[in-house]
Amino acid sequence: MTLIRSAVAILVVVVATGLSATAVQAQKYGGVLQALLIGNPPSLSMHEETSFFMVFPMAPVFNNLVAFDPDVARESLETVLPDAAERWSWSADGKSVTFALRSGIRWHDGKPLTAADVKRTYDLVRGIGTPKLRLSPRKDWYANVKEVVTNGDREVTFRLGHPQPSLLAMLATGYSAIYPAHIAPPEWRIKATGTGPFVLKEYKRDQYLVLEKNKDYWVRGRPYLDGIRYNIIRVQSSQIAAFQAGQVDVNSPLSTGRPFMVALREVAPHLKFVETPVTVFPAVFANPKVKPWDDRRLWQVLNLALDREAYIKTVFQGGAVMGGANLSPPAGAWGLPKERLLTIPGYAPGANRKEEARKMMASLGYGPNNPLKTKLTVRGDTKFNVDTGVWVAGNLKEVWIEVELRQMETATFFAALARRDFVLGTHSSASAADDPDVAFSEHFSCGSPRNYSDYCVEASQQLYAKQSAMTDHAARLRQVQDIDEKLMRDVARVVLGYMVDYNAMQPYVKNYVPHQTLYSYMRMQDTWLDK
């Protein structure tokens, strides 16, 4: 198999008959996978949501044009495989890529998948056409896509403003599902009609979401499972009890932090744990439209007051790693190495950092008898976010900032972030692909819905565009790391670290390989149960 390694490759073609090269190892058909889901999906629309609560149960329902190899834990352009597209080719100038769709793929309602579905999906994601999406969190991913055109029913071309090697990585993420053109976006939120290996059977909020096998799936012999049941269990003690009783086979992504892993191992030592640093970064951000947080000096106070190493040791009991705008090596491909991070204010160790923060507060008119009183919004139905909020409040109190915690359920929380209804916020954001085009456009770009601090610097925007068009990997890496350092020095967001997910599962679960991103290995078409 030949993979595209450069955006300027001339008519390089990739062909495959299915996603996984090693899935032939599977031995058994049948059984229902019992998965743990720790919260309700905000909706069933991939292109309007930002939570793995939705991607985890919905990924098995859909297909992409291309997808990351589910059997390779560390994603890269070299692990992108065909999915609904059987092959693709780049133009000589690297400014367009054409996908040839497989024949015989049908939506769950029987209608054929065509190039019109692909065009409709990506036009709506880019804000073109009607009705509009309620929110398009990944619109900025495709800012370089000038046009999506079809040639008959089985060919679609993305025309770009400049070469962009990362386009394939973005199209390969779990968030990049193709949706049916004959179903309107408002129905996407409640009606999951895909082409994937499983079909939505039933969803009861706060109880379960059930998928059943698609017997007409276009990949021969898949899936192995008869179905998947996602059991919605919010309370951690109940989650532990479910594992202990054998009622759960796999945990939700991002839900087996080190403290939870330790607790699980004590009561269920037979469980398998797969340790994986992931592109998820707990962070603190301020709303610059709310006084006094329009004063950037206060952001520097946050940066100095929040000790990254102490956070990792306490809240996550060592189950996190230090990082900046991108996940650092060796787990990540693009982030700053630790020795460079330690040269940046807020990262360098030292007992005098809080004293420096207090001096800045005093210069702004605050003190022990005149603290700054503020509110911190947290996602209240995920324990690690609440723990982070409590830790942040305790540390800020030492620099004369008194915090009132404001906890919200997931759907309400994301809605509040989207409309900037917060003063301070803390949230474990994630990059859906380990690529700087995703990290920069989604978390640090002007106007992005997920740029919660609304950091907007024209010089940074120009640098994002420059690195995106680079086809020399080494040169791009140097540029990306320079941008990363600038963002951290500017305190675009106070990144506290990157989480390690220990991925709890029963030992009989086979061909389920967690990746360094949360969203691109959940199709389940090759997963099977050895029981």
VOVONU-342702 format. One line per field, with one value per residue (C-alpha): residue in one letter; x, y, z. Coordinates in pm, 1 decimal, padded with zeros to 6 digits. Example, Ala and Ser with C-alpha at 12.3 -4.5 7.8 and 13.67 -1.06 7.14 Angstrom:
BEGIN
torgu (a	s)
u (01230.0	01367.0)
v (-00450.0	-00106.0)
w (00780.0	00714.0)
***
This chain:
BEGIN
torgu (m	t	l	i	r	s	a	v	a	i	l	v	v	v	v	a	t	g	l	s	a	t	a	v	q	a	q	k	y	g	g	v	l	q	a	l	l	i	g	n	p	p	s	l	s	m	h	e	e	t	s	f	f	m	v	f	p	m	a	p	v	f	n	n	l	v	a	f	d	p	d	v	a	r	e	s	l	e	t	v	l	p	d	a	a	e	r	w	s	w	s	a	d	g	k	s	v	t	f	a	l	r	s	g	i	r	w	h	d	g	k	p	l	t	a	a	d	v	k	r	t	y	d	l	v	r	g	i	g	t	p	k	l	r	l	s	p	r	k	d	w	y	a	n	v	k	e	v	v	t	n	g	d	r	e	v	t	f	r	l	g	h	p	q	p	s	l	l	a	m	l	a	t	g	y	s	a	i	y	p	a	h	i	a	p	p	e	w	r	i	k	a	t	g	t	g	p	f	v	l	k	e	y	k	r	d	q	y	l	v	l	e	k	n	k	d	y	w	v	r	g	r	p	y	l	d	g	i	r	y	n	i	i	r	v	q	s	s	q	i	a	a	f	q	a	g	q	v	d	v	n	s	p	l	s	t	g	r	p	f	m	v	a	l	r	e	v	a	p	h	l	k	f	v	e	t	p	v	t	v	f	p	a	v	f	a	n	p	k	v	k	p	w	d	d	r	r	l	w	q	v	l	n	l	a	l	d	r	e	a	y	i	k	t	v	f	q	g	g	a	v	m	g	g	a	n	l	s	p	p	a	g	a	w	g	l	p	k	e	r	l	l	t	i	p	g	y	a	p	g	a	n	r	k	e	e	a	r	k	m	m	a	s	l	g	y	g	p	n	n	p	l	k	t	k	l	t	v	r	g	d	t	k	f	n	v	d	t	g	v	w	v	a	g	n	l	k	e	v	w	i	e	v	e	l	r	q	m	e	t	a	t	f	f	a	a	l	a	r	r	d	f	v	l	g	t	h	s	s	a	s	a	a	d	d	p	d	v	a	f	s	e	h	f	s	c	g	s	p	r	n	y	s	d	y	c	v	e	a	s	q	q	l	y	a	k	q	s	a	m	t	d	h	a	a	r	l	r	q	v	q	d	i	d	e	k	l	m	r	d	v	a	r	v	v	l	g	y	m	v	d	y	n	a	m	q	p	y	v	k	n	y	v	p	h	q	t	l	y	s	y	m	r	m	q	d	t	w	l	d	k)
u (00000.0	00128.0	00043.8	00057.5	00352.4	00352.4	00091.7	00276.4	00276.2	00157.9	-00138.2	-00026.9	-00298.4	-00399.4	-00626.4	-00762.9	-01067.2	-01112.7	-00972.1	-00760.4	-00467.8	-00460.0	-00829.6	-00792.4	-00664.0	-01021.2	-01155.1	-01514.0	-01845.1	-02128.8	-02188.1	-02283.1	-02002.8	-02097.9	-01938.4	-01940.8	-02052.6	-02015.7	-02259.9	-02533.4	-02445.4	-02533.5	-02686.2	-02620.1	-02470.9	-02096.8	-02049.5	-02215.6	-02062.9	-01725.0	-01765.4	-01650.2	-01982.9	-02123.7	-01836.0	-01785.1	-02135.7	-02186.7	-01859.2	-01976.6	-02278.9	-02083.5	-01798.3	-01546.8	-01375.9	-01055.3	-00974.8	-00677.7	-00572.7	-00752.3	-00470.7	-00193.8	-00191.1	00014.3	-00169.4	00005.8	-00039.5	00133.7	-00152.0	-00436.5	-00628.8	-00918.2	-01268.7	-01571.3	-01318.6	-01133.9	-00846.4	-00736.0	-00489.9	-00322.9	-00274.2	00078.5	00069.0	-00073.6	-00374.0	-00644.7	-00716.5	-00967.0	-01141.4	-01293.9	-01584.8	-01651.4	-01955.5	-02226.2	-02222.9	-02573.7	-02718.1	-02901.3	-03230.7	-03126.7	-03035.6	-02692.1	-02399.0	-02290.5	-02047.0	-02338.9	-02349.4	-01979.8	-02016.6	-02326.0	-02153.3	-01843.7	-02027.6	-02240.1	-01935.9	-01775.2	-02088.5	-02213.9	-02571.6	-02892.0	-03020.1	-02714.7	-02561.1	-02646.0	-02273.3	-01974.1	-01680.5	-01449.3	-01532.8	-01185.7	-01024.7	-01142.5	-01069.3	-00820.0	-01082.8	-01207.0	-01451.3	-01581.8	-01689.3	-01835.9	-01781.5	-02067.6	-02179.8	-01843.1	-01584.0	-01536.3	-01252.8	-01141.6	-00982.4	-00745.0	-00602.1	-00255.2	-00097.8	-00205.8	-00056.4	-00276.8	-00607.0	-00600.9	-00546.8	-00849.2	-01064.8	-00954.5	-01072.9	-01386.8	-01545.0	-01530.6	-01820.3	-02014.2	-02381.3	-02672.0	-02771.9	-03133.7	-03166.0	-03170.6	-02922.5	-03190.1	-03263.5	-02891.4	-02922.0	-03185.2	-03166.2	-02840.0	-02858.8	-02514.1	-02336.5	-02130.8	-02110.0	-02377.4	-02728.0	-02884.1	-03159.0	-03253.8	-03138.7	-03276.5	-03123.9	-02946.7	-02986.6	-02835.9	-02774.4	-02796.2	-02650.7	-02718.6	-02518.7	-02560.4	-02611.1	-02568.8	-02241.3	-02025.1	-01708.0	-01735.4	-01741.0	-01772.9	-01865.3	-01790.4	-02013.2	-02391.3	-02424.4	-02295.9	-02473.3	-02344.7	-02445.7	-02471.1	-02333.5	-02233.5	-02131.4	-01776.1	-01854.8	-02125.7	-01881.4	-01634.9	-01910.3	-02015.7	-01660.0	-01623.0	-01945.9	-01845.2	-02131.1	-01896.0	-01638.7	-01468.2	-01454.7	-01530.9	-01228.9	-01061.6	-01242.2	-00963.7	-00734.5	-00466.9	-00672.1	-00961.0	-00723.2	-00573.5	-00919.1	-01030.2	-00717.4	-00775.2	-01124.1	-01080.2	-00714.0	-00800.1	-00877.9	-00649.4	-00516.8	-00364.2	-00160.4	-00184.0	-00092.1	-00364.0	-00414.4	-00636.0	-00520.2	-00684.6	-00657.0	-00773.4	-00894.7	-01043.9	-01314.2	-01152.7	-01495.3	-01559.8	-01378.3	-01122.8	-01011.3	-00966.1	-00635.7	-00378.9	-00163.8	-00418.4	-00368.0	00001.5	-00099.4	-00295.2	00003.8	00239.6	-00001.1	-00085.5	00207.5	00192.2	00410.4	00213.5	-00111.4	00011.1	00133.3	-00181.9	-00494.5	-00375.9	-00137.6	00125.9	-00116.0	-00046.4	00246.1	00357.9	00282.1	00197.3	-00031.1	00052.6	00119.5	00492.9	00712.5	00745.4	00366.8	00306.0	00464.6	00462.3	00482.7	00763.7	01016.9	01011.8	01348.7	01213.0	00886.2	01082.3	01222.7	00871.8	00724.1	00472.3	00652.9	00991.5	01007.9	01064.2	00917.6	00904.4	00642.2	00345.7	00535.1	00585.2	00212.4	00128.3	00352.9	00163.4	-00167.9	-00048.4	00045.7	-00312.0	-00456.4	-00536.8	-00419.4	-00505.4	-00770.3	-00889.8	-00897.2	-01028.3	-01357.2	-01452.7	-01638.7	-01495.6	-01722.3	-01651.7	-01806.8	-01972.7	-02051.1	-01687.9	-01489.3	-01148.5	-01284.6	-01438.7	-01114.3	-00925.5	-01163.2	-01116.1	-00736.6	-00736.9	-00950.3	-00713.1	-00405.5	-00561.3	-00660.2	-00287.4	-00248.5	-00555.7	-00809.2	-01119.8	-01309.4	-01672.0	-01714.7	-02003.0	-02072.8	-02277.5	-02398.9	-02223.5	-02480.2	-02536.3	-02163.3	-02075.3	-02360.3	-02226.4	-01875.8	-02009.5	-02190.0	-01901.4	-02119.5	-01834.9	-01571.5	-01303.0	-01337.5	-01154.9	-01203.4	-01015.4	-01013.3	-00889.1	-00739.2	-00917.7	-00599.1	-00237.3	-00165.2	-00095.1	-00355.6	-00615.7	-00467.6	-00404.5	-00726.6	-00955.1	-00807.8	-00610.9	-00751.1	-00950.4	-01323.9	-01304.4	-01591.8	-01342.7	-01095.7	-01257.7	-01020.4	-01077.5	-00702.8	-00669.3	-00328.6	-00276.0	00093.1	-00003.7	-00269.5	-00008.5	00222.4	-00057.0	-00110.2	00262.3	00321.0	00008.1	00142.8	00488.3	00560.8	00910.0	00835.1	01149.8	01098.9	00732.1	00820.3	01057.6	00793.3	00522.8	00734.1	00814.1	00440.5	00373.2	00621.2	00471.2	00120.7	00236.5	00432.8	00127.4	-00085.4	-00335.4	-00457.2	-00302.7	-00232.5	-00193.5	-00074.7	-00185.4	-00373.8	-00276.6	-00569.3	-00526.0	-00815.4	-00976.5	-01118.0	-01194.6	-00917.0	-01150.9	-01198.6	-00990.4	-00886.9	-00968.7	-00655.7	-00666.5	-00491.8	-00323.9	-00639.9	-00982.5	-01192.6	-01049.1	-01051.4	-01412.9	-01562.8	-01564.7	-01600.5	-01296.3	-01353.3	-01453.4	-01509.8	-01305.1	-01566.2)
v (00000.0	00343.1	00643.6	01009.8	01166.3	01513.2	01762.0	01801.5	01434.8	01388.0	01152.8	00931.8	00670.4	00473.8	00172.0	-00066.2	-00281.4	-00205.9	-00007.7	-00250.0	-00454.3	-00675.0	-00731.8	-01077.8	-01184.8	-01171.2	-01512.8	-01486.7	-01335.4	-01239.1	-01079.2	-00730.3	-00501.1	-00327.9	00016.6	00275.6	00626.8	00881.3	01140.7	01205.0	01301.2	01672.9	01571.9	01310.7	01559.7	01508.1	01842.8	02052.9	01906.8	01897.8	01617.1	01253.3	01183.3	01208.0	01072.3	00755.3	00613.5	00771.0	00681.5	00322.1	00459.5	00653.9	00644.7	00908.7	00957.4	00836.6	00721.5	00653.0	00288.3	00167.6	-00075.8	00188.1	00377.2	00677.4	00855.2	01035.5	01099.4	00764.6	00584.5	00734.0	00461.9	00464.8	00445.6	00543.3	00666.1	00371.9	00592.6	00953.6	01156.0	01496.8	01742.8	01834.4	02168.0	02012.7	02247.0	01990.2	01634.6	01405.4	01113.6	00818.3	00674.8	00303.5	00165.8	-00016.7	00183.8	00254.4	00464.2	00275.2	00378.9	00210.0	00513.8	00506.1	00714.4	00955.9	01240.8	01478.6	01361.0	01442.3	01785.4	01865.2	01760.1	01970.4	02269.5	02282.9	02239.3	02532.2	02745.7	02715.7	02621.0	02599.7	02525.6	02632.4	02423.1	02552.9	02562.7	02444.2	02401.6	02272.5	02526.8	02680.5	02345.3	02394.3	02764.4	02668.8	02470.0	02703.2	02465.9	02109.3	01986.2	01659.9	01471.1	01227.1	01018.5	00868.4	01144.2	01453.9	01708.4	01947.9	02258.4	02443.8	02791.7	02655.7	02310.2	02165.3	01830.4	01813.6	01802.3	01421.8	01409.8	01631.0	01425.1	01109.8	01209.8	01070.2	01414.4	01403.2	01168.1	01193.9	01277.5	01211.2	01502.2	01384.9	01440.9	01802.0	01915.3	01968.6	01595.1	01512.4	01601.8	01337.3	01092.1	00905.3	00769.8	00661.7	00405.7	00251.9	-00098.5	-00030.7	00117.2	00327.8	00121.4	00312.3	00602.7	00678.1	00980.4	00907.3	00531.6	00384.6	00410.9	00089.6	00010.1	-00308.1	-00475.5	-00343.6	-00671.6	-00496.6	-00322.9	-00270.9	-00419.0	-00793.9	-00991.4	-00687.7	-00609.4	-00900.2	-00777.2	-00820.2	-00482.2	-00225.9	-00099.8	00224.7	00230.2	00587.8	00588.6	00922.9	00835.8	00704.4	00458.0	00306.6	00288.6	00095.4	-00139.1	-00204.6	-00302.5	-00517.0	-00701.3	-00756.7	-00539.9	-00315.4	-00425.6	-00095.8	00245.8	00573.6	00740.8	00983.1	00828.5	00614.5	00874.3	00750.0	00792.8	00598.0	00335.2	00279.8	00241.6	00001.1	-00211.1	-00263.7	-00411.8	-00571.2	-00672.7	-00882.8	-00572.4	-00466.6	-00109.4	00054.6	00362.5	00635.2	01007.2	01186.8	01520.7	01646.4	01947.1	02074.4	02451.6	02774.3	03067.0	03410.3	03605.4	03927.9	04086.3	04078.4	04329.1	04318.7	04026.0	04257.7	04344.1	04097.6	04142.1	03936.9	03655.1	03661.6	03631.0	03315.2	03180.2	03232.1	03118.2	02777.6	02537.1	02272.7	02015.5	02047.7	02005.5	01685.9	01540.8	01622.6	01621.4	01344.3	01163.7	01174.9	01070.3	01363.6	01513.7	01870.8	02039.8	02358.3	02414.5	02066.4	01732.2	01706.3	01416.3	01124.7	01076.8	01376.8	01459.0	01840.9	01974.5	02149.4	01926.2	01962.2	02138.5	02417.0	02439.6	02500.7	02824.9	02976.2	03180.3	02968.9	02646.4	02709.0	02565.9	02802.8	02888.4	03259.8	03237.4	03302.3	03589.7	03739.6	03695.5	03873.0	04165.2	04197.3	04184.5	04455.1	04676.8	04635.8	04743.7	04405.7	04258.9	04018.7	04261.1	04352.8	04032.0	04003.7	03814.9	03617.1	03309.1	02992.2	02782.6	02407.1	02099.7	01951.3	01598.3	01496.2	01446.1	01546.9	01883.4	01946.6	01842.9	02079.8	02362.9	02305.4	02294.1	02615.8	02794.5	02691.8	02814.6	03144.6	03219.1	03232.2	03526.5	03715.7	03588.3	03444.9	03205.8	03094.8	02762.0	02742.7	02381.2	02289.1	01969.6	01892.0	02024.5	02344.8	02388.2	02373.8	02611.6	02858.4	02836.2	02889.7	03210.8	03319.1	03310.7	03281.6	03493.1	03229.4	02877.9	02550.4	02265.8	01969.0	02057.6	01813.5	01820.5	01576.2	01512.1	01544.9	01814.1	02186.6	02289.9	02141.0	02278.1	02629.5	02674.7	02528.3	02651.9	02968.1	03117.1	03439.8	03367.4	02996.1	02882.3	02672.2	02958.8	03021.4	03300.7	03472.6	03509.7	03695.0	03820.0	03894.5	03799.3	03456.7	03412.5	03473.8	03217.4	02958.1	03001.3	02986.1	02654.7	02502.2	02538.5	02394.3	02058.5	02019.8	01835.2	01943.5	02309.6	02290.4	02134.5	02421.8	02677.1	02498.5	02486.8	02859.2	02932.0	02703.7	02894.2	03228.7	03115.2	03002.5	03323.7	03525.6	03318.7	03243.8	02981.3	02845.6	02486.6	02276.7	01958.7	01669.6	01379.2	01013.8	00780.1	00430.3	00285.6	00020.2	-00285.0	-00649.1	-00885.4	-01055.8	-00734.7	-00771.0	-00531.9	-00218.7	-00000.2	00343.5	00626.1	00949.5	01128.8	01047.7	01047.5	00825.1	00462.8	00404.7	00258.2	-00087.4	-00269.6	-00487.4	-00524.6	-00867.7	-01053.3	-01359.1	-01511.6)
w (00000.0	-00096.3	00117.6	00028.4	00209.6	00051.1	-00061.9	-00391.7	-00489.0	-00848.0	-00879.1	-00593.8	-00544.9	-00236.7	-00268.0	-00005.1	00053.1	00421.6	00709.6	00906.4	00780.8	01090.5	01145.4	00987.3	01328.8	01459.7	01554.2	01672.0	01569.7	01800.8	02135.9	02246.9	02364.8	02689.9	02687.4	02963.1	02869.7	03150.0	03015.3	02762.2	02404.6	02366.9	02031.0	01761.4	01513.5	01464.5	01295.3	01564.5	01880.9	02053.6	02307.5	02297.3	02472.5	02119.8	01906.8	02113.9	02052.2	01707.7	01530.8	01461.0	01273.3	01008.5	00759.0	00648.4	00314.6	00482.4	00834.6	01058.8	01081.0	01395.9	01476.2	01493.3	01823.7	01706.2	01428.2	01144.0	00772.4	00716.3	00897.2	00689.5	00503.4	00255.3	00397.5	00186.2	-00071.3	-00224.1	-00344.3	-00372.1	-00578.8	-00546.2	-00830.0	-00941.5	-00756.1	-00437.4	-00448.5	-00508.3	-00401.6	-00571.8	-00400.6	-00585.7	-00386.3	-00356.2	-00532.7	-00343.7	-00018.2	00107.1	00386.0	00657.3	00494.6	00168.0	-00042.0	-00213.7	-00089.0	-00364.8	-00415.9	-00354.4	00008.8	00052.1	-00106.1	00101.4	00424.1	00372.3	00228.3	00543.0	00768.8	00584.6	00628.7	00269.9	00190.6	00391.0	00639.1	00834.6	01107.7	01452.4	01526.2	01321.5	01563.2	01290.8	01021.5	01055.3	00971.4	00615.5	00568.3	00295.9	00103.0	-00168.6	-00332.9	-00317.9	-00660.7	-00786.2	-01108.5	-01135.8	-00838.9	-00747.8	-00762.5	-00546.2	-00548.4	-00274.4	-00430.3	-00196.6	-00172.9	-00102.6	-00051.8	00282.0	00387.8	00696.8	00506.5	00501.6	00878.8	00937.9	00702.6	00887.9	01235.2	01393.5	01366.8	00985.4	00917.7	00593.0	00652.5	00411.3	00188.3	00188.5	00564.5	00686.5	00956.4	01224.1	01196.0	01228.5	01596.3	01667.4	01375.5	01316.0	00960.8	00846.0	00628.4	00910.7	01060.9	01323.1	01319.6	01595.2	01756.8	02072.1	02287.8	02633.0	02796.6	03126.9	03067.6	02751.0	02379.0	02177.3	01835.2	01638.6	01365.0	01012.0	00828.4	00492.8	00579.1	00270.9	00428.4	00380.5	00705.0	00932.2	01197.7	01428.9	01710.6	01710.2	01873.5	02122.1	02431.1	02581.9	02947.8	03076.9	03431.5	03579.7	03936.9	03969.8	04247.8	04027.0	03736.1	03951.5	04069.0	03707.2	03611.7	03921.8	03839.6	03476.4	03348.8	03149.7	02891.0	02801.2	02963.0	02790.1	02634.5	02874.9	03170.6	03315.5	03465.0	03700.6	04023.0	03869.6	03732.0	04077.2	04231.4	03958.1	03981.1	04353.0	04306.2	03962.9	03918.9	03612.6	03404.0	03120.3	03116.7	02807.8	02905.5	02639.5	02665.9	02470.7	02295.6	02578.6	02774.5	03093.7	03071.6	03230.6	03024.6	03086.5	02906.0	02779.8	02733.2	03109.7	03328.0	03480.3	03260.0	02964.3	03133.8	02998.9	03308.7	03500.7	03250.7	03338.4	03704.2	03620.9	03432.6	03726.8	03997.8	03847.8	03893.6	03619.1	03792.6	04116.8	03923.1	03756.1	04087.5	04285.3	04069.5	03837.2	04073.4	03800.6	03526.3	03293.8	03105.2	03052.2	02720.1	02533.5	02233.8	02100.3	02270.8	02341.2	02228.5	02250.7	02250.5	02024.7	01691.7	01699.3	02055.9	02239.6	02415.6	02792.5	02810.4	02590.5	02782.8	03103.7	02958.3	02934.3	03226.1	03412.3	03325.8	03482.6	03837.2	04127.0	04466.4	04385.0	04109.4	04339.2	04499.1	04154.4	04089.6	04416.9	04319.5	03993.1	04181.4	04420.2	04126.7	04002.3	04336.8	04491.1	04819.1	05103.1	05229.1	04881.1	04676.4	04322.9	04342.2	04032.7	03906.2	03751.2	03526.6	03520.2	03359.7	03664.3	03540.9	03484.9	03802.5	03668.8	03553.3	03894.6	04065.4	03836.4	03925.9	04297.6	04254.8	04048.4	04307.8	04587.4	04401.2	04296.4	04654.3	04736.6	04495.4	04621.8	04369.3	04534.6	04309.6	04319.5	04136.1	03888.5	03789.6	03480.4	03312.4	02982.1	02732.3	02932.5	02985.9	02615.5	02532.5	02791.3	02644.0	02291.5	02387.1	02616.0	02924.8	03175.3	03350.7	03407.1	03272.6	03301.3	03061.8	02922.0	02554.4	02293.4	01947.0	01720.5	01523.2	01632.5	01376.5	01427.4	01169.8	01402.4	01725.4	01597.1	01399.9	01663.4	01990.9	01908.3	01586.4	01559.9	01558.9	01634.3	01861.3	02063.3	02110.6	02447.1	02548.7	02211.1	02165.2	01833.4	01714.7	01346.5	01358.4	01494.8	01225.5	00957.3	01114.7	01125.3	00750.9	00678.4	00855.8	00704.0	00350.3	00428.4	00266.2	00419.6	00744.6	00931.2	00840.5	00936.8	01272.9	01354.5	01257.9	01457.0	01772.3	01743.8	01720.0	02016.3	02232.4	02127.4	02224.6	02567.5	02628.0	02521.3	02766.4	02491.9	02737.5	03057.1	02951.7	03267.5	03096.1	02875.9	03023.9	03026.5	02966.7	03110.5	02903.4	03121.9	02945.3	03007.6	02887.1	02639.7	02436.0	02118.2	01838.3	02037.0	02020.6	02190.3	02003.8	02114.0	02001.1	02144.2	01833.0	01563.3	01681.4	01785.1	01466.2	01632.1	01299.7	01378.3	01754.4	01883.1	02208.8	02299.4	02528.9)
***
